[in-house]
Amino acid sequence: MQIKNFVIDQNLKEQTKHRTVALPIACYETTIQQNIHGYIPLHWHDELQFVLIVKGEAIFQINEEKIVVREGNGLFINSGCLHMAKDHNQSGCVYICLNSSPHFLLPQELYTTYVFPYIQATNLPFLCIDASEPWGKNILDAMIKINQWVQQKPSYFEIDITLQLTIIWQNLIINGFQLEFDETEMVKNSRMKEMLNWIHLHYAEKILLDDIAKAGQLSRSECCRYFKRILNTTPLKYVTDYRIHKSLSLLQQTESNVTEVAFQVGFNSTSYFIDKFRKSMNMTPLAYKKSRVGD
């Protein structure tokens, strides 16, 4: 199963149902460039995510950090962490994505001791999974098995999956991490989400820098520092990019026209929308519409 259009709410929380019929997990292969945006947009979810690159390589951003993950290796992304992914060097990156509810990893009696501290730790937003390390290979091998069982659904595969999830989590935590719980870091992440949440609620309206800063309870300068440090952009540039992002699905509707879409997503000038769209997408909105309608 390829998820081509991530549905994200105003809080950037992904709305994709991360579960099979019987289990609170999802496992599927994703080709990054086949996503509607050409990349996996910034989002977060409560589920823990494990990634295995099966072809090419990808650049992942988790909170403030960017890392390249190459073919054969993987990545763990913790619950609640903002993340996005782009293909690296036009490699045609394909990866297996395994999402699991934290509560499903171990029996409830063990959750408080062996799961909860890890998802609350502020020094574990992600972990690179190296296939050359025994513990890493164990995790990636288990992911391959789970992916095969989810697709093929052999007898008792649900039980086999639960066993492999236990192996995955055991191998992740036996590395002896010294977990940290930094309240300043927690507040910073919360404020960033609040500002993004405000933008995603009000993107179709006139937006000023003061409005964004107020949503995060920050000064204008500190607001700009947050966006620069975490997203490597300015708050208002993010607004423009988000408006273009929202325009993509509207342009794919047969009855839409460029002027209507421009105003729907918050641009007060069609020519300005066309200019910004061209710079972002390397084509005009009309050319994009013609290339997508009828696909």
N, C-alpha and C positions, 0 to 999 in steps of 0.2 A: 504494500500500500504506500503510495506517495502522497504526502500532504502538500498540495501546491499553494494553498492560501491559508496562512495562519490567521485564525480569528482571535483578535485581541481586544479586550474591553478597555474602558477609559483609564484603567489603572495599569495598562500594559500587561495585565494578566492574561495568559493564553487561555482561550475557551475550548480548545480541542479536547475531546474526551479521551483522557489517557487511561483507557481500560479496554479489555476484551469483554465479552458478555459475562464471563464467570469471574474474572480477576481484575483487581485495580492496577493493571499495568497496560502499557502499549509498547509494541515493538514493531518497527517498520524501517524500510530503507528510504532514504531521502537523497535526491539529486539536487544540490543547492540551486543550480542555475535554472531548474524547472519551476522554482517557486515563482509566484505571480510577480514578485518584486525583483527577481533575479538574485536574491539573497534571503537569508532568514532574518526578519526584522527583530529589533529589540523587543524582548518580552521576558516574562518570568512566570513561574508556576510553582505550586506547592510540592509537586512531585520531584523526586530525585531523578537526575538524568545521567545516563551513561551513553557515551558515543564511541563507536569504532569506525575508523576511516577504512573503507574497503577499496577505494580508488581515489587517486589524486591526493590533494591536501587542502586544508581549510584554515582560515584565520578566524578564531573565536575571540570575542570580547566578553569577559565576565566581569561585571561591575567596572572597575577602572583598568583592568589589565587585558592586554591582547597577547595571544599566543598562536603559533602555527602548529597544527597537528597533522602529521604526515601519515601516509598509507601504512596500515598495519598497526598503528598506535591508537590510543583512545583518550578519553577525557571524562572525568566525573564533574558534574555541575550540581552544586548543592541547592537545596530547597530555598525558594524565594529570591534567588540571585538574578539580577538583570543580565541577560546575555543575548548575543546575536552571532551570526556566522556568515562568512562570505567565502566564495571559492578563491583559492590562492593560485595565482599565475595561470588562470584559465585551464585548470587541470581537469575539469569535468568531475569535480569531487562528488563521491557518493559515500554516504555513511549509514551505518545501522544506528538507530536511535532507540534506546530502551528507557522508558519512563515508568517509575514505580512510586506508588504511595509509600511514604516513610513507614506507615503503620503496617505495611504488608511484608516488610523485610524479615522481621523476627516475631515470635510469639509476643503477645502483649506484656507478659511478665518480664520480658527482657528489653522491651522498648525503652523504658526509662533509663536503664543503665548503658545500653549499647547503641542506641540510635539517637535519642533526644539530644544528648550533649553535642553530638556531631553536627546536627542540623542547626543548633543554636550558636555554635562557635563562630566568631567573627574572623578567624584566621584560616577558614577552610571554605572559601567560596567555590574553589575548584581544585582538582588534582589531576595532573597529567598521568596517564596510564601507559607505561612503557612496556611494550611486548617483550623486551629482552630481560625484564625482571620477572622472576618466578611468580610473584604475587600479581603482577600486571597480566602476564600470560594467562593465569588462572581466571581472572576477571573477563578478559576478552574471549577466551574459549567458552566460558559460560554464556556470554552474550550471543555467540554464534549458535549455540545449542538452543537457547530460548527463541531466537529469531526463527530457526527452522521449525521448532515445535508450534509456534504461533501460526505459521503459514500452513503447516501440514496437519496439525491437530490429531496426532496419534492418540491411542488409548492412554488415559491417565496422564496426559501431558501437563495438566494443571498441577499435579503433584510434583512432576519432574521440574517444572518451572520454579515452584516454591523452594525446592532443594537447591537449585542453581542460584537463586537470589540470596539464599543464606551463604553460599560459597562466595558470591561476589562481595557481600558486605563484610564477611569475616576477613577476606583478603585485603579489603580496603582499610580496615581498622587495626590490623595486626602490625602496621608500620610504626605504631607508637607515637602518634601525633601528640604534641603538647597543646591541648586546646586552649584557646583564649576567648574571653568574653569582654570585649571593649565596648562600653556603653556609648562612647563618642562615635565609634564606627556604626553602631546600630542607629543612632540619631541621624548621622549623615545619610545612610541608605534610605531611611524613612523620609527625610526631607527631599531627596532626589525623586523618590516615587511620588511624593505629593505634588511637586512642580510638574512632573510629566503628566500626572493625573489631571491637573488643572488645564494644561495645554490640550489634552485629548478631549476634554469636555467642552472647551471654548474655542477650538481651532477655527471654526467658521465665523467667529466674531473678530472685531478689532482687538488686537493684543499688544499691550505695552510691556516693556521690560519690568516696570514697577509691579505689574499684575503677577508676573511669574515669580518675582522675588518675594512678594507678599505671600504667595501660596506656600513657599518653603520657609517662611518666617526668617528671611535673610535680607541683607542689604543688597543693593543692585550689584555692587562689586563682588560680593561673596557669591551671589547667584551666578555671575559670569564665571567665577573660578570653579564652581561646581561643574558647570557644563563643559568647561575647557578640560578639566581634570578627568572627568568620567566619560564624556562623549566626544571630546576633542572638537567641539564646535561652540558657537555662541547660542544663547537662548533663542534669539530671533531667527537665526539660521536654522535651528532645529524646527521652529514653527513652520518656516517655509518648506523645509524638507518633509515634514509631517503632512502638510497640506497636499503636496505632490503625491505622497504615498497614498493619501485618502482618495485622490483623484483617479488612481489607476483602475479601481474596480468600477467607478462611475463611467469612465470612458469606454469600458467594455460593454456597457448597456447599449443596445441597438438604437434606442430612441434618444440618447443623450446627444448634446452638442457642446462644443468646447466652451463657449461663452457661459452657458448655464453651469457647467461643471466648475469653471473658474470661480464663479460667485458662490456656489454651494460649498466649496472648501475654504472660503475666506479671502480669496483675492478680490480686490476691488477694481482690477483692470485686466482685461483679457490679454492685452499685449504683454503686460508684466508676467502674467501666468505662463504665456507661451515662451517668453524669454527664460524664465527660471526652469520650466519643464525641459526645454531644449538643453540647458546646461547640465541638468541632472541626469536626463535619460538619453542624451545624444540623438534626439529626434523631437519633432514637434508633437503636441498632443494629438493633432489630427492624424499624423502618420502612425502614432502609437495606436490610436483607435482603429484605423484601417487594418493594421497588422494583427489586431486581436479579435475584432468582431468577426464571427463566423468560425473561429478556431474550434 
